[in-house]
Every structure is written in C-alpha cells, then in structure tokens.
Amino acid sequence: MATQIFSSAALKTRQREIKDAALNDVVHITENGNAAFIFCSETIFDQMLKEAAEEAAYNERLAAALRESRADIEAGRCIEGTEAALEKIELLRKKRIGACA
C-alpha cells in the first residue's frame, strides 16, 4: 500500500478518510506542500515502537558479538582456515567422548 499524504486543510474536510487510512498505516500531513506531521492509530504506533525496540535490541546484540569477536581475535582465541577448524572440531569431539566414558 502506498503512503498516503494529505494537506493540513484536508484534516477539516476529509477526517473520515484520513482516520480510515491511519488505521492501517502512517499518514503524512503536509503544510504549504512541506512535510509537517504524521498521523496513525495507537495500534500502528505501538507496532512501530515494538519494531524499533526489536531492531535496537538486535543491533546491540550484533554490536556485542562483534566486540567479543574482536577481543577473541586480539587474545588469539581464533582459528584460521578450514583444515585448522576441522582439526579443532575433531579434538573437541574426542575430548567430549572421553569425558562421557
């Protein structure tokens, strides 16, 4: 659905249409041809806040993972190459099997 844009004058003459549009999406209100306001239902507003909070939390988790990865690399806690990774996996597998016996 395309973003709906109304002039501020339409707030007087097309209230029902603007309210109906705001039930499903953010409606943009202009003044003198320039963006001025947005209008939406509480449900849409709450949904947008929830999505923004989820995105912020995701971005923080990603940033934390990157910080931890950089710290691991700086401390030498890393493996380079497929062959070295496979060897490390096999070593860990053998340790786990030995611990279970």
ZIMORA-V387359 format. One record per residue. N is the residue number from 1. RES is the residue in three letters. SS is DSSP state (~ for helix, > for strand, _ for the rest). PSI is psi in radians with two decimals (none if undefined). D_LAST is the distance of its C-alpha to the last C-alpha in Angstrom with 1 decimal. Layout:
BEGIN
n: {N;N}
res: {RES;RES}
ss: {SS;SS}
psi: {PSI;PSI}
d_last: {D_LAST;D_LAST}
END
This chain:
BEGIN
n: {1;2;3;4;5;6;7;8;9;10;11;12;13;14;15;16;17;18;19;20;21;22;23;24;25;26;27;28;29;30;31;32;33;34;35;36;37;38;39;40;41;42;43;44;45;46;47;48;49;50;51;52;53;54;55;56;57;58;59;60;61;62;63;64;65;66;67;68;69;70;71;72;73;74;75;76;77;78;79;80;81;82;83;84;85;86;87;88;89;90;91;92;93;94;95;96;97;98;99;100;101}
res: {MET;ALA;THR;GLN;ILE;PHE;SER;SER;ALA;ALA;LEU;LYS;THR;ARG;GLN;ARG;GLU;ILE;LYS;ASP;ALA;ALA;LEU;ASN;ASP;VAL;VAL;HIS;ILE;THR;GLU;ASN;GLY;ASN;ALA;ALA;PHE;ILE;PHE;CYS;SER;GLU;THR;ILE;PHE;ASP;GLN;MET;LEU;LYS;GLU;ALA;ALA;GLU;GLU;ALA;ALA;TYR;ASN;GLU;ARG;LEU;ALA;ALA;ALA;LEU;ARG;GLU;SER;ARG;ALA;ASP;ILE;GLU;ALA;GLY;ARG;CYS;ILE;GLU;GLY;THR;GLU;ALA;ALA;LEU;GLU;LYS;ILE;GLU;LEU;LEU;ARG;LYS;LYS;ARG;ILE;GLY;ALA;CYS;ALA}
ss: {_;_;_;>;>;>;>;_;_;~;~;~;~;_;~;~;~;~;~;~;~;~;_;_;_;_;>;>;>;>;>;_;_;>;>;>;>;>;>;_;_;~;~;~;~;~;~;~;~;~;~;~;~;~;~;~;~;~;~;~;~;~;~;~;~;~;~;~;~;~;~;~;~;~;_;_;_;_;_;_;_;~;~;~;~;~;~;~;~;~;~;~;~;~;~;~;~;~;~;~;_}
psi: {2.35;2.58;2.33;2.39;2.30;2.65;2.78;-0.50;-0.52;-0.36;-0.49;-0.69;-0.32;0.68;-0.86;-0.77;-0.74;-0.76;-0.75;-0.73;-0.64;-0.26;-0.44;-0.28;2.99;2.36;2.33;2.36;2.28;2.73;2.19;0.63;0.00;2.55;2.34;-0.75;2.87;2.69;2.33;2.92;2.85;-0.61;-0.83;-0.75;-0.82;-0.71;-0.76;-0.69;-0.75;-0.79;-0.69;-0.71;-0.74;-0.72;-0.72;-0.72;-0.74;-0.82;-0.65;-0.72;-0.71;-0.78;-0.70;-0.71;-0.70;-0.72;-0.77;-0.71;-0.76;-0.70;-0.71;-0.76;-0.81;-0.56;-0.02;0.23;1.16;2.87;2.38;2.20;2.69;-0.79;-0.78;-0.65;-0.76;-0.68;-0.75;-0.72;-0.79;-0.72;-0.81;-0.66;-0.77;-0.69;-0.73;-0.75;-0.73;-0.61;-0.48;-0.32;none}
d_last: {61.4;63.6;64.0;67.2;69.7;72.7;75.5;76.0;79.3;77.3;75.8;79.3;80.0;76.7;74.7;73.3;72.2;70.5;68.7;67.6;66.2;64.4;62.6;60.5;60.4;61.8;65.5;67.2;70.6;73.0;76.0;78.6;76.3;73.5;70.2;70.6;68.3;65.5;65.5;62.8;61.7;59.5;56.8;56.9;57.0;54.0;52.1;53.0;51.9;48.5;48.1;49.1;46.7;43.8;44.8;45.1;41.6;40.2;42.1;40.8;37.2;37.9;39.7;36.8;34.3;36.7;37.2;33.4;33.1;36.0;34.5;31.2;33.3;35.5;32.5;31.0;28.0;28.6;27.9;30.8;30.8;28.8;27.3;26.1;24.6;22.8;21.4;20.3;18.6;16.7;15.7;14.5;12.6;10.7;10.1;8.9;6.4;5.3;5.6;3.8;0.0}
END
